[in-house]
Amino acid sequence: MTATPSVAKTPTKKQAGIAYWMQRVLEECDHASVDFSADPVHDLRVALRRCRSMADGLMAMDPRPGWKRMKKAGKQLFSSLGELRDVQVMEEWVQQLVAADDAVTLTLHQYLGNRESHLKHAAAQALRDFDRKQWTEWSVSLPRSAARMRPGNLIFRHLALERWTDAYELHRRALRSRSQIAWHSLRIGIKRFRYIVENFLPQLHEASSDDLKHLQDLLGEVHDLDVLWATALQIRAFPDDAARSLWHARIAHERNRRIQDYRTKMVGKSSLWHVWRAELPNGKQVEDAALRRLTLWASFLDPDFKHSLHVSRLADQLYAGLPANHVTESTTKDERDILRLAALLHEVGRSKKEKNHHKRTFKLIQNLRPPLGWSALKLHLVAVVARYHRGTLPRAGQSALNGLTPEDRNRVLRLAGILRLANTLDFAHDGRIRRLKVEERNGCFQIAAEGYSPRERLAEHIAGARHLLETVYRRPVMVKRLAIRQRLSKNLPKRIAA
């Protein structure tokens, strides 16, 4: 429930971060534990909600388990205080709606007072069960991790766009159905959007914070009134039809006034939805931001992300040199995106254990929620391509290939063959092979690699890695050294002209 506004502590720009709010939780625990009165309980829930909402945003990029554990611990305490907070807010509403000597008012006050006393005992136990020591440890380790993600960047703007999209769909649903559940869901959606903006987009927050808070409060009060009416009906607080009609009319009046206030701001050409959307990524920015976000996620998991970056560059050179028959320009872009991301993510499974890490990579990518700009199918293809960067060759009947169309299966095999060879070209993780030149000669593909020597052991690994590509193209693939004269001949005309 939403509280009647109390005097709140407003954090400065430096304070509005995960470290500040995690420390605030511990401070508000002490304040609330005195007598669990309305304002301290509200302030503790606000601090917990901020921590959980920031964890929700940060864990989309940083997969370390500490975020999920902190969020779960915060939810347990937050939920244990929820019903107490509901009762306290209902008491405030009862005082505002009808005269104090009204029979319904007295009945509600008596019920809510008894309920509050019981819930305070439960809240005290929940506070004793809250592991402050563990929370203190998280308040040190998690902000260090969060420091890698600079507020205001494109990734956070992309995350805000996801929250905006979710909230806007809830807005449309609420206008259609006008049900209590729809309005309550919309309130939650706006709250999630607001917290991403507030915590990670300082410029947009400065421009929109008052409107976002006002809208959240309006919908929160709508929910408060819905719960109050349901509670009054549940405990049979109305002695007769006249009292019931009086209370229903007053609650409906207050509720409708707030919904109309919301509609005034959020429906039509001047809607704030359009104002906020204009400040968030558009067009190609959305796809670029999604790729950056997934790349950042991989960098937290991959123990040698520099190698994956290099493999991505090698794979892109191979893709550019090898033919892609009957592929349109848009399909080529999709394929390059899939290949590039599969290369960047192909070793995230090594975060758990080296053995069979390609299979764990597949599962980790499969478990990701596709970011805005990427479809579930496209991300699934990334997972399959990454799955076959090493290990047994793909074959019919394997679960990773189930459900793919023949076209997508052929695409996956070709991209997996490219990634498998690119990964092997950097087998030593030393970045020595930097440039590739692909030519088709005498019915085979010749790949000249700068820094490669056929006399080294790497040649044995390449012999096995190229087999998938040979199967896909049905022709031999040869890897040879890129000679110095080949590099010079490319630049010779420019030197003569100079």
Stockholm file with secondary structure:
# STOCKHOLM 1.0

chainA/1-498         MTATPSVAKTPTKKQAGIAYWMQRVLEECDHASVDFSADPVHDLRVALRRCRSMADGLMAMDPRPGWKRMKKAGKQLFSSLGELRDVQVMEEWVQQLVAADDAVTLTLHQYLGNRESHLKHAAAQALRDFDRKQWTEWSVSLPRSAARMRPGNLIFRHLALERWTDAYELHRRALRSRSQIAWHSLRIGIKRFRYIVENFLPQLHEASSDDLKHLQDLLGEVHDLDVLWATALQIRAFPDDAARSLWHARIAHERNRRIQDYRTKMVGKSSLWHVWRAELPNGKQVEDAALRRLTLWASFLDPDFKHSLHVSRLADQLYAGLPANHVTESTTKDERDILRLAALLHEVGRSKKEKNHHKRTFKLIQNLRPPLGWSALKLHLVAVVARYHRGTLPRAGQSALNGLTPEDRNRVLRLAGILRLANTLDFAHDGRIRRLKVEERNGCFQIAAEGYSPRERLAEHIAGARHLLETVYRRPVMVKRLAIRQRLSKNLPKRIAA
#=GR chainA/1-498 SS CCCCCCCCCCCCTTTSSHHHHHHHHHHHHHHHTTTCCHHHHHHHHHHHHHHHHHHHHHTTTCCCHHHHHHHHHHHHHHHHTHHHHHHHHHHHHHHHHSCTTCHHHHHHHHHHHHHHHHHHHHHHHHHHHSCHHHHHHHHHHHHHHHTTSCTTSHHHHHHHHHHHHHHHHHHHHHHHHCCHHHHHHHHHHHHHHHHHHHHHCHHHHHHHHHHHHHHHHHHHHHHHHHHHHHHHHHTTCCSSHHHHHHHHHHHHHHHHHHHHHHHHHHSSTTCHHHHHHTTSCCTHHHHHHHHHHHHHHHHHHCTTHHHHHHHHHHHHHHHHHSCCTTCCHHHHHHHHHHHHHHHHHTTGGGGTCSTTHHHHHHHHHHTSCCCTTSCHHHHHHHHHHHHTSSSSCCCTTCGGGTTCCHHHHHHHHHHHHHHHHHHHHTTTSSCCCCCEEEEEETTEEEEEETTCCTTSTHHHHHHHHTHHHHHHHTSCEEEEECCHHHHHHHHHHHHHHC
#=GC SS_cons         CCCCCCCCCCCCTTTSSHHHHHHHHHHHHHHHTTTCCHHHHHHHHHHHHHHHHHHHHHTTTCCCHHHHHHHHHHHHHHHHTHHHHHHHHHHHHHHHHSCTTCHHHHHHHHHHHHHHHHHHHHHHHHHHHSCHHHHHHHHHHHHHHHTTSCTTSHHHHHHHHHHHHHHHHHHHHHHHHCCHHHHHHHHHHHHHHHHHHHHHCHHHHHHHHHHHHHHHHHHHHHHHHHHHHHHHHHTTCCSSHHHHHHHHHHHHHHHHHHHHHHHHHHSSTTCHHHHHHTTSCCTHHHHHHHHHHHHHHHHHHCTTHHHHHHHHHHHHHHHHHSCCTTCCHHHHHHHHHHHHHHHHHTTGGGGTCSTTHHHHHHHHHHTSCCCTTSCHHHHHHHHHHHHTSSSSCCCTTCGGGTTCCHHHHHHHHHHHHHHHHHHHHTTTSSCCCCCEEEEEETTEEEEEETTCCTTSTHHHHHHHHTHHHHHHHTSCEEEEECCHHHHHHHHHHHHHHC
//
